Amino acid sequence: MRRFFENFLHLLLTGIIVGLLLGQVGRIEVIFSSIHLYIFEPLIVLHLFICLGMWGTYPIINFSKKFPYVILFFVYCFVTYLLRWQLYNTLENAIGILYFIRIISLFLFCVYFKKAIEILPLHHFLLKWGLRIFIILILIMSFGQYFLYQDLRNLYYQGWDPHLNRMFGLYFDPPLLGAILGLSLLHLLYHLKDYKYRYVTYCITLLLVVGSLLTFSRGGYVALMTVILIYFFKSKMLRIGLVSIGICLFIYFGMTVQHNNESINLLRISTIQSRLEDYQEGIRVWNTSQIIGIGYNRIGAEKHIQGDTTTTLTNNARASFHSSFIIILVTTGIMGLVWCCLLLYRISKTTKFVSIIIMYVSVYSLFDNIMLHSMVILYVFMIVLSEQKRIILDSHNIDV
């Protein structure tokens, strides 16, 4: 029976990676379209329950002893959510708790998934190769979209932004795709010497750079440049970092010289103005509960209460803010934001690779809601956990 569950875990992992690859195509609307889930999320929950049955509560207890501040942060978020329970109706509270359950489920999945790849060599093997195939397929589909389907305006009626001449893949959102491509790029660059087929890896790396540029996401550009400059500065190779950025800018201007499109203009001010208005609105909502916040995630309900007629329970785009840090500030208050920043700093000290990933996601999240997106959280967990030591694999003579 144990062998059956182990094989089922391998099948679930494959399904999770496929679900992540499908992006918004695998999105399912629930509760009158006021919240949605992705096709990989039920698979994550099932994976979690099987791991709970196999290893009990030992992994989470062990994690709590090593990182108690992470557990306490989630407890704090739940308490602040309960403190304002009476101010909202049943549906608004239900939507808020479902968002919170999503974050908790992803966190618990990470804890037990780490245990699974330590115990099950094949699970680690599937993760390694699954991520490599994922990167190749996402490049194929994203470049296919860019050349064959550049106009997303026909989906504007479904709430998607009318992106034109930008790469958005199956995610229908350039910043989200840019985050996935950027994380993949950092993953490959950091472990470039570990791959056997160097020239193939170089080609894939170049395609990831071009793909990241074609999203025309300025937040992604700033995040990548920040990581490159700091990494090469610490490595005493700042000149190489500056040259790398110069090459990227040269490629960018080469791609945009024939286009007269505002959406791919890096100097456009319309989106900057909308970002500033969004930040101002976030501060206005935060002022209703500055210390402990309004509870995660009741932003849509609070906006509607304060008279925002464009925000309804069925409008997901308006039930949020562009910056992940603004969302954290509004929902958990100034105490939650400070705690979150300290938490990110503490986690970044675990390994050098983790510090690079945390830096990239944090800078990107200043401009777009990247840090709290379930796809980004899942992908970060996967690329970080894929870096587990190879001792177990070597002992079973499995080549990765």
C-alpha positions in Angstrom: 0.0 0.0 0.0 2.9 2.4 0.8 4.3 1.8 -2.7 0.9 2.7 -4.2 0.8 6.0 -2.3 4.4 6.8 -3.3 3.6 6.2 -7.0 0.5 8.4 -6.6 2.6 11.2 -5.2 4.8 11.0 -8.2 1.7 11.2 -10.5 0.4 14.2 -8.5 3.7 16.0 -8.8 3.6 15.6 -12.6 0.0 17.0 -12.6 1.1 20.0 -10.4 3.8 20.9 -12.9 1.4 20.6 -15.8 -1.1 22.7 -14.0 1.5 25.4 -13.4 2.4 25.3 -17.0 -1.2 25.8 -18.1 -1.4 29.1 -16.3 -4.7 31.0 -16.5 -6.1 28.3 -18.9 -6.3 26.1 -15.9 -8.2 28.6 -13.8 -11.6 27.6 -12.3 -14.1 30.2 -11.0 -15.9 29.5 -7.7 -18.3 31.3 -5.4 -20.1 33.4 -8.0 -16.7 34.2 -9.7 -15.6 36.0 -6.5 -12.6 33.7 -6.0 -10.8 31.3 -8.3 -8.5 28.4 -8.0 -6.0 26.9 -10.3 -6.1 23.3 -11.4 -2.9 22.5 -9.6 -4.3 23.7 -6.2 -6.6 20.7 -5.6 -3.6 18.4 -6.5 -1.5 20.3 -3.9 -4.0 19.6 -1.2 -4.3 16.0 -2.2 -0.5 15.7 -2.2 -0.4 17.3 1.3 -3.0 14.9 2.8 -1.2 11.8 1.5 2.1 13.1 3.0 0.3 13.8 6.2 -0.9 10.2 6.2 2.6 8.9 5.5 4.7 11.0 7.9 2.2 12.5 10.3 2.9 15.9 11.9 6.6 15.4 12.3 7.7 17.6 9.3 5.7 20.6 10.5 6.8 20.2 14.1 10.4 20.0 13.0 9.9 23.1 10.8 8.3 25.0 13.7 11.3 24.3 15.9 13.7 25.6 13.3 11.6 28.6 12.0 9.1 29.5 14.8 8.8 33.1 13.5 7.2 31.8 10.2 4.5 29.9 12.2 3.9 32.9 14.5 3.5 35.2 11.4 0.7 33.0 10.1 -0.9 32.9 13.6 -0.7 36.7 13.7 -2.4 37.0 10.3 -5.2 34.7 11.4 -5.7 36.6 14.7 -5.9 39.9 12.9 -8.4 38.4 10.5 -10.6 37.3 13.4 -10.5 40.6 15.2 -12.5 42.3 12.5 -14.9 39.4 11.8 -18.0 41.3 12.9 -17.5 44.2 10.5 -18.1 42.0 7.4 -20.9 39.7 6.1 -20.6 36.0 5.8 -19.6 36.0 2.1 -16.9 38.6 2.6 -15.5 36.6 5.5 -15.6 33.4 3.5 -13.8 34.9 0.6 -11.1 36.3 3.0 -10.6 33.0 4.8 -10.3 31.1 1.5 -7.5 33.4 0.4 -5.8 32.7 3.7 -6.3 28.9 3.3 -4.7 29.1 -0.1 -1.5 30.6 1.4 -1.4 28.2 4.3 -1.9 25.2 1.9 1.0 26.3 -0.2 3.2 26.7 2.8 2.3 23.3 4.2 2.8 21.7 0.8 6.3 23.2 0.8 7.1 21.7 4.2 5.9 18.2 3.3 7.2 18.4 -0.3 10.7 18.9 1.1 10.2 15.8 3.2 9.0 13.9 0.1 12.0 14.7 -2.0 14.3 13.8 0.8 12.7 10.4 1.4 11.7 9.5 -2.2 14.6 9.7 -4.7 12.3 9.4 -7.7 10.3 12.4 -6.5 13.4 14.5 -6.6 14.3 13.1 -10.0 10.9 14.0 -11.3 11.1 17.5 -9.9 14.5 18.1 -11.5 13.5 16.9 -15.0 10.0 18.3 -14.6 11.4 21.8 -14.1 13.7 21.5 -17.1 10.9 20.3 -19.4 8.6 23.1 -17.9 11.1 25.8 -18.9 11.4 24.4 -22.4 7.6 24.2 -22.9 6.9 27.6 -21.4 9.4 29.1 -23.9 7.8 27.3 -26.8 4.2 28.4 -25.8 5.2 31.9 -24.9 7.1 32.6 -28.2 4.3 30.9 -30.0 1.8 33.3 -28.4 4.0 36.3 -29.2 4.2 35.5 -32.9 0.7 34.1 -33.4 -1.5 35.9 -30.8 -0.2 39.3 -29.9 -3.5 41.0 -29.2 -5.3 40.2 -25.9 -8.0 42.9 -26.4 -10.6 40.4 -27.5 -10.6 39.1 -23.9 -11.1 42.5 -22.3 -14.7 41.7 -21.6 -13.5 38.9 -19.3 -11.5 41.3 -17.2 -8.0 40.9 -18.8 -5.9 44.0 -19.6 -5.7 44.7 -23.4 -2.1 43.8 -23.9 -0.8 44.3 -27.4 2.6 43.2 -28.9 3.7 41.9 -25.5 4.5 38.3 -24.4 2.1 37.0 -21.9 1.9 33.3 -22.8 -0.8 31.2 -21.1 -0.7 33.5 -18.1 -2.5 36.4 -19.9 -0.4 38.8 -17.7 3.1 40.0 -18.8 4.3 40.7 -15.2 3.3 37.2 -14.1 5.0 35.6 -17.1 8.0 37.9 -16.6 8.3 36.6 -13.0 8.2 33.0 -14.1 10.8 33.6 -16.9 13.0 35.7 -14.6 13.0 33.0 -11.9 13.8 30.4 -14.5 16.7 32.6 -15.8 18.2 33.0 -12.3 17.9 29.3 -11.7 19.8 28.5 -14.9 22.4 31.2 -14.4 23.2 30.2 -10.9 23.6 26.5 -11.8 25.0 26.9 -15.3 28.1 24.9 -14.7 26.1 21.9 -13.4 24.5 21.2 -16.8 26.1 18.7 -19.2 24.9 20.2 -22.5 26.4 23.7 -22.1 25.5 25.1 -25.6 21.9 24.0 -25.3 21.7 25.6 -21.8 23.2 28.8 -23.3 20.5 28.9 -26.0 17.8 28.4 -23.4 19.3 31.1 -21.2 19.3 33.5 -24.2 15.7 32.7 -25.0 14.7 33.4 -21.3 16.5 36.8 -21.5 14.7 37.7 -24.8 11.4 36.4 -23.4 11.7 38.5 -20.2 12.4 41.5 -22.4 9.4 40.8 -24.6 7.0 41.0 -21.6 7.9 44.7 -21.4 7.4 44.6 -17.7 9.4 47.5 -16.2 9.1 46.0 -12.7 10.7 42.8 -14.0 13.5 44.8 -15.7 14.3 46.6 -12.4 14.2 43.4 -10.4 16.6 41.6 -12.8 19.0 44.6 -13.1 19.0 44.9 -9.3 19.9 41.2 -8.8 22.5 41.3 -11.6 24.3 44.4 -10.3 24.3 43.3 -6.6 25.4 39.7 -7.5 28.2 40.8 -9.8 29.3 43.5 -7.4 29.6 41.1 -4.5 31.4 38.7 -6.9 33.8 41.6 -7.8 32.6 41.3 -11.5 30.6 44.5 -11.7 31.9 45.2 -15.2 30.4 42.0 -16.4 27.1 42.9 -14.8 27.0 46.3 -16.5 27.9 44.7 -19.9 25.0 42.2 -19.4 22.5 45.0 -18.7 23.8 46.9 -21.8 23.3 43.8 -24.0 19.8 43.4 -22.7 19.0 47.1 -23.4 20.5 46.8 -26.9 18.2 43.8 -27.6 15.2 45.7 -26.2 15.7 48.7 -28.5 16.2 46.4 -31.4 12.9 44.7 -30.8 10.9 48.0 -30.3 12.3 50.1 -33.1 9.6 49.1 -35.6 6.7 49.4 -33.1 4.7 52.5 -32.3 2.8 51.1 -29.4 2.3 52.8 -26.0 2.1 49.5 -24.1 5.8 48.6 -25.0 7.1 52.1 -24.4 9.3 52.1 -21.3 8.8 55.8 -20.9 5.0 55.6 -20.8 3.5 57.6 -17.9 0.0 56.3 -18.0 0.8 53.2 -16.0 3.0 55.2 -13.6 0.0 57.4 -12.8 -2.3 54.4 -12.3 0.3 52.9 -10.0 0.5 56.1 -7.9 -3.3 56.2 -7.7 -3.3 52.6 -6.6 -0.7 53.3 -3.9 -2.8 56.2 -2.7 -5.9 54.1 -2.5 -4.0 51.5 -0.6 -2.9 54.1 2.0 -6.5 55.3 2.2 -7.8 51.7 3.0 -4.9 51.1 5.4 -5.8 54.2 7.4 -9.0 52.4 8.5 -6.8 50.0 10.6 -3.2 51.0 10.6 -1.8 48.7 13.3 -3.3 45.3 12.6 -4.8 45.8 9.2 -8.2 44.8 7.9 -7.5 41.0 7.7 -6.2 38.9 4.8 -7.8 39.2 2.4 -10.8 41.6 2.6 -9.5 44.3 0.3 -12.4 44.0 -2.2 -15.0 44.2 0.6 -13.3 47.2 2.3 -13.0 49.0 -1.1 -16.7 48.4 -1.7 -17.6 49.6 1.8 -15.7 52.8 1.3 -17.7 53.6 -1.8 -15.6 52.3 -4.7 -18.4 51.5 -7.2 -16.0 49.7 -9.5 -15.2 47.1 -6.9 -17.5 44.2 -6.3 -17.2 40.7 -4.9 -17.0 39.4 -8.5 -14.3 41.8 -9.6 -11.0 40.2 -8.7 -8.8 42.8 -10.4 -10.1 45.6 -8.2 -10.1 43.5 -5.1 -6.4 43.9 -4.7 -3.5 46.3 -5.2 -0.6 46.3 -7.6 2.2 46.0 -5.0 2.4 42.9 -2.8 3.8 45.0 0.0 0.8 47.4 -0.1 -1.5 44.3 0.1 0.4 43.1 3.2 0.3 46.6 4.7 -3.4 46.9 4.2 -4.4 43.4 5.4 -2.0 42.9 8.3 -1.1 46.5 9.3 2.2 48.1 9.9 3.1 45.3 12.4 2.5 42.7 9.7 4.5 44.5 7.1 7.5 44.9 9.4 7.2 41.3 10.4 7.0 40.2 6.8 10.1 42.2 5.8 12.1 40.7 8.7 10.9 37.3 7.7 12.1 37.7 4.2 15.5 39.0 5.5 15.8 36.0 7.8 14.9 33.5 5.1 17.3 35.1 2.6 20.1 34.2 5.0 19.6 30.4 4.5 21.5 30.0 1.2 23.0 32.2 -1.4 20.6 31.0 -4.1 17.6 31.7 -1.8 18.9 35.2 -1.1 19.0 35.9 -4.9 15.4 34.6 -5.3 14.1 36.6 -2.4 15.8 39.8 -3.6 14.3 39.3 -7.1 10.8 38.6 -5.9 10.8 41.4 -3.3 12.0 44.1 -5.8 9.4 42.9 -8.4 6.7 42.9 -5.8 7.2 46.6 -5.2 5.6 47.2 -8.6 3.3 44.1 -9.1 1.6 41.6 -6.9 4.1 38.8 -7.5 5.0 37.7 -4.0 1.5 36.7 -3.1 0.5 35.0 -6.4 0.0 31.3 -5.9 1.8 30.4 -9.2 4.9 32.4 -8.1 4.9 31.0 -4.6 4.7 27.4 -6.0 7.4 28.0 -8.6 9.7 29.6 -6.0 9.2 26.6 -3.7 10.0 24.2 -6.5 13.2 25.7 -7.8 14.5 26.2 -4.2 13.6 22.7 -3.2 15.1 21.3 -6.4 18.5 22.4 -4.9 18.4 19.8 -2.2 21.6 17.8 -1.8 22.2 15.0 -4.3 23.4 12.5 -1.6 20.2 10.6 -1.7 20.1 10.5 -5.5 23.8 9.4 -5.7 23.2 6.6 -3.2 20.5 5.2 -5.5 22.6 5.7 -8.7 20.1 8.1 -10.2 21.6 10.6 -12.7 20.1 14.0 -12.9 
